[in-house]
Amino acid sequence: MRTVISKKIENPEVFKCQLLLWSQQFREIIFLDSNDYPQKYSSFDCALAVDAFTAIKTDYLNAFDDLKQYQQQTKDWLFGYLSYDLKNDTEKLHSNNFDGLHFPDLFFFQPKKLFFLKGNELKMHYLYLCDDEIESDFEEIQNSQPATRNPQPATIKQRISKESYLSKVRSMLEHIHRGDIYEANFCMEFYAENATIDPSDIYQKLNSISKPPFATFFKNNQYYLLCASPERYLRKEENKVISQPIKGTAKRYSDSVLDENSKKELSENPKERSENIMIVDLVRNDLSHTATKGSVEVEELCGVYTFKQVHQMISTVISNLESTTSPVEILQTTFPMGSMTGAPKISAMKIIEELEETKRGLYSGAVGYFTPTHDFDFNVVIRSILYNATEKYVSFSVGSAITAQSIAELEYDECLLKAKAMFEVLQ
């Protein structure tokens, strides 16, 4: 059982920064921030989970079965991630590309200390409480001050040259014209070797540039994720499942007229709409594996949403479940998310593996949590920096959806647009 205590917070924005600073003493951290982005589906503004009481770490073999057993045994809050390469557990697929990060394929932990902030109310959930521990921690958090920073710029290299990228997109278009696939998300890596960064400082800079609804700071010993994701992968609320794939991107402009025109053009662009609709069809099919008959619905199709860096096209697909359906089964039958693979999904993943040069790992995977009542919420790991502090390897990847209407040069430009914030905070 957890001890739960509520506190009133005078300045939630300041307190969020203090929570993140205080958390850095722990080996395991997941910090989630919605940045007050208006959302229909939301449980809290900010959450922090630290200090593993129990944990599961595994490669892809039988990963979902192991996670299901762990989740059913603990019957508690669990925070963690699913890496993209869990595809190899659900299908006869492989991940043989270069990996400079070496993250485990799956990691979840049962936190000793949990914090949920909603408005100005903080709820602190503690396992196995020591005398006055909550009060002393609360005081420590409020006294947390940022350390003096001496940032070292990272020298960023590009894994796939522009010429090679254009050639690979042309190869993907040949697959599309042959009918092997309709759409595939093709990604490329940017990286830095022998890099020493301050992860919490970089995360705060990245988050302030983007202010996305699914921002995440993750740490497991030497492994870090600094994530400014705008995209939800999957959420479960009792017997309802919500998926919100993003497909379709347009520039922001400082001039309000140009910015509004960019947004309008995105909403009417046939190529961007077809990208989104193809993935919506894939998501509908994925959700149907666990949905009650006739319950899969498109709640919103091709809605355009504005973020600090870009405009994005987002659809919302929902379904209903039987109450006996395991939460892990819902993830297993929909993972990896369609927005990061393509259609048909298995063919797209095979072609992606052939043409990409880096193992995706946690990039285009998902970070999130399970509740004790078997609900969950997971983001899509995009717009993110990954860091192995022991090996001093920094990595971020960007991608775009290739369809029959794609122009290779424009897809390359879209990738650079998505990479802009990561370049800015690292250099």
Backbone hydrogen bonds, N-H to C=O, Kabsch-Sander energy under -0.5 kcal/mol:
donor,donor_aa,acceptor,acceptor_aa,energy
3,T,126,Y,-2.8
4,V,2,R,-0.5
5,I,124,M,-2.0
7,K,122,L,-2.6
9,I,120,N,-3.3
15,F,11,N,-2.5
16,K,12,P,-2.3
17,C,13,E,-1.4
18,Q,14,V,-2.1
19,L,15,F,-2.8
20,L,16,K,-2.1
21,L,17,C,-2.3
22,W,18,Q,-2.7
23,S,19,L,-2.0
24,Q,20,L,-0.7
24,Q,21,L,-1.0
25,Q,22,W,-1.1
26,F,23,S,-2.3
29,I,219,K,-2.6
30,I,49,A,-2.2
31,F,217,F,-2.7
32,L,47,A,-2.9
33,D,215,A,-2.1
34,S,45,D,-2.8
37,Y,34,S,-2.1
42,S,40,K,-0.7
45,D,117,L,-2.5
46,C,117,L,-1.6
47,A,32,L,-2.4
48,L,115,F,-2.4
49,A,30,I,-2.6
50,V,113,K,-2.3
51,D,28,E,-1.7
53,F,110,Q,-3.3
54,T,110,Q,-0.9
56,I,108,F,-2.8
58,T,106,L,-2.0
63,A,60,Y,-2.0
66,D,62,N,-2.4
67,L,63,A,-2.4
68,K,64,F,-2.5
69,Q,65,D,-2.2
70,Y,66,D,-2.3
71,Q,67,L,-2.9
72,Q,68,K,-2.2
73,Q,69,Q,-2.0
74,T,70,Y,-2.4
75,K,71,Q,-1.7
78,L,370,F,-1.9
79,F,109,F,-2.4
80,G,368,G,-2.3
81,Y,107,F,-3.0
82,L,366,A,-2.6
83,S,105,D,-2.3
84,Y,361,G,-2.9
86,L,83,S,-1.9
87,K,84,Y,-1.7
88,N,85,D,-1.6
89,D,86,L,-2.0
90,T,86,L,-1.0
91,E,87,K,-2.1
93,L,91,E,-2.1
98,F,357,E,-1.0
105,D,58,T,-0.7
106,L,58,T,-1.9
107,F,81,Y,-1.6
108,F,56,I,-2.2
109,F,79,F,-2.8
110,Q,54,T,-2.8
112,K,50,V,-0.9
112,K,51,D,-3.1
113,K,50,V,-1.8
114,L,125,H,-2.1
115,F,48,L,-2.4
116,F,123,K,-2.4
117,L,46,C,-2.9
118,K,116,F,-0.5
118,K,121,E,-2.5
121,E,118,K,-2.2
122,L,7,K,-3.2
122,L,120,N,-0.5
123,K,116,F,-2.7
124,M,5,I,-2.9
125,H,114,L,-2.8
125,H,123,K,-0.5
126,Y,3,T,-2.7
126,Y,124,M,-0.6
127,L,112,K,-2.6
128,Y,1,M,-0.6
133,E,130,C,-2.0
136,S,132,D,-2.5
137,D,133,E,-2.6
138,F,134,I,-2.7
139,E,135,E,-2.0
140,E,136,S,-2.2
141,I,137,D,-2.9
142,Q,138,F,-1.9
143,N,139,E,-1.2
144,S,141,I,-1.5
154,A,426,L,-2.5
156,I,154,A,-0.9
157,K,191,Y,-3.4
159,R,157,K,-0.5
159,R,189,E,-2.7
160,I,189,E,-0.5
161,S,159,R,-0.5
165,Y,161,S,-2.8
166,L,162,K,-2.7
167,S,163,E,-2.0
168,K,164,S,-2.6
169,V,165,Y,-2.5
170,R,166,L,-1.9
171,S,167,S,-1.9
172,M,168,K,-2.3
173,L,169,V,-2.5
174,E,170,R,-1.7
175,H,171,S,-1.7
176,I,172,M,-2.0
177,H,173,L,-2.8
178,R,174,E,-1.7
179,G,175,H,-0.6
179,G,176,I,-1.0
180,D,175,H,-2.4
181,I,175,H,-0.7
182,Y,343,A,-3.5
183,E,343,A,-1.7
184,A,402,I,-1.6
185,N,341,T,-3.0
186,F,184,A,-0.8
186,F,400,S,-2.2
188,M,398,V,-2.6
190,F,396,F,-3.2
191,Y,157,K,-2.4
192,A,394,V,-2.3
194,N,391,E,-0.5
195,A,392,K,-2.7
197,I,195,A,-0.6
202,I,198,D,-2.6
203,Y,199,P,-2.8
204,Q,200,S,-2.2
205,K,201,D,-2.0
206,L,202,I,-2.8
207,N,203,Y,-3.0
208,S,204,Q,-2.0
209,I,205,K,-1.7
210,S,206,L,-1.7
211,K,207,N,-3.3
214,F,229,S,-1.9
215,A,33,D,-1.6
215,A,212,P,-0.7
216,T,227,C,-2.3
217,F,31,F,-2.4
218,F,216,T,-0.5
218,F,225,L,-2.7
219,K,29,I,-2.5
220,N,223,Y,-2.4
221,N,27,R,-2.5
222,Q,220,N,-0.6
223,Y,220,N,-2.1
224,Y,387,Y,-2.4
225,L,218,F,-2.1
226,L,385,I,-2.8
227,C,216,T,-3.0
227,C,225,L,-0.6
228,A,383,R,-1.9
229,S,214,F,-0.7
232,R,244,Q,-0.6
233,Y,378,F,-2.3
234,L,378,F,-1.2
235,R,242,I,-2.2
236,K,376,F,-2.9
237,E,240,K,-2.9
240,K,237,E,-2.2
241,V,319,S,-2.7
242,I,235,R,-2.9
243,S,317,V,-2.9
244,Q,232,R,-0.8
247,K,313,M,-2.2
250,A,311,H,-2.1
252,R,309,Q,-0.9
259,D,255,D,-2.5
260,E,256,S,-2.2
261,N,257,V,-2.2
262,S,258,L,-2.3
263,K,259,D,-2.0
264,K,260,E,-2.3
265,E,261,N,-2.8
266,L,262,S,-2.0
267,S,263,K,-2.0
268,E,264,K,-1.3
269,N,265,E,-1.1
269,N,266,L,-0.7
273,R,269,N,-2.5
274,S,270,P,-2.2
275,E,271,K,-2.1
276,N,272,E,-2.0
277,I,273,R,-2.9
278,M,274,S,-2.3
279,I,275,E,-1.5
280,V,276,N,-2.3
281,D,277,I,-2.2
282,L,278,M,-1.7
283,V,279,I,-2.8
284,R,280,V,-2.6
285,N,281,D,-2.0
286,D,282,L,-2.5
287,L,283,V,-3.0
288,S,284,R,-1.5
289,H,285,N,-0.6
289,H,286,D,-1.3
290,T,287,L,-1.4
291,A,287,L,-1.2
292,T,320,N,-2.4
295,S,292,T,-2.1
297,E,318,I,-2.8
299,E,297,E,-0.9
299,E,316,T,-1.9
300,E,316,T,-1.7
302,C,300,E,-0.5
303,G,314,I,-2.1
305,Y,303,G,-0.5
305,Y,312,Q,-3.2
307,F,310,V,-2.5
308,K,210,S,-1.0
311,H,250,A,-2.7
312,Q,305,Y,-3.0
313,M,248,G,-2.1
314,I,303,G,-3.6
314,I,312,Q,-0.6
315,S,245,P,-2.0
316,T,300,E,-2.6
317,V,243,S,-3.0
318,I,297,E,-2.9
319,S,241,V,-1.7
321,L,239,N,-2.1
322,E,290,T,-0.6
325,T,322,E,-1.7
330,I,326,S,-1.3
331,L,327,P,-1.5
332,Q,328,V,-2.8
333,T,329,E,-2.0
334,T,331,L,-1.2
335,F,331,L,-1.3
340,M,337,M,-1.5
341,T,338,G,-1.2
343,A,183,E,-2.0
348,A,344,P,-2.4
349,M,345,K,-2.4
350,K,346,I,-2.0
351,I,347,S,-2.2
352,I,348,A,-2.7
353,E,349,M,-2.1
354,E,350,K,-1.5
355,L,351,I,-2.1
356,E,352,I,-3.0
359,K,98,F,-3.3
363,Y,360,R,-1.7
364,S,381,V,-2.9
365,G,362,L,-2.4
366,A,82,L,-2.6
368,G,80,G,-2.5
369,Y,377,D,-1.7
370,F,78,L,-2.5
371,T,375,D,-2.5
374,H,371,T,-1.8
376,F,236,K,-1.1
377,D,369,Y,-1.6
378,F,234,L,-2.4
379,N,367,V,-2.6
380,V,231,E,-2.1
381,V,365,G,-2.3
382,I,380,V,-1.6
385,I,226,L,-2.8
386,L,395,S,-3.3
387,Y,224,Y,-2.1
388,N,393,Y,-2.3
389,A,222,Q,-2.7
389,A,387,Y,-0.7
392,K,388,N,-1.0
393,Y,388,N,-1.7
394,V,192,A,-2.6
394,V,392,K,-0.5
395,S,386,L,-2.7
396,F,190,F,-2.7
398,V,188,M,-2.1
400,S,186,F,-1.5
402,I,184,A,-3.3
402,I,400,S,-0.5
403,T,401,A,-0.6
406,S,403,T,-2.0
408,A,406,S,-0.5
410,L,407,I,-0.7
411,E,407,I,-2.1
412,Y,408,A,-2.1
413,D,409,E,-2.1
414,E,410,L,-2.0
415,C,411,E,-1.9
416,L,412,Y,-2.0
417,L,413,D,-2.0
418,K,414,E,-2.1
419,A,415,C,-1.6
420,K,416,L,-0.9
420,K,417,L,-0.7
423,F,419,A,-2.3
424,E,420,K,-2.3
425,V,421,A,-2.0
426,L,422,M,-1.7
427,Q,423,F,-2.0
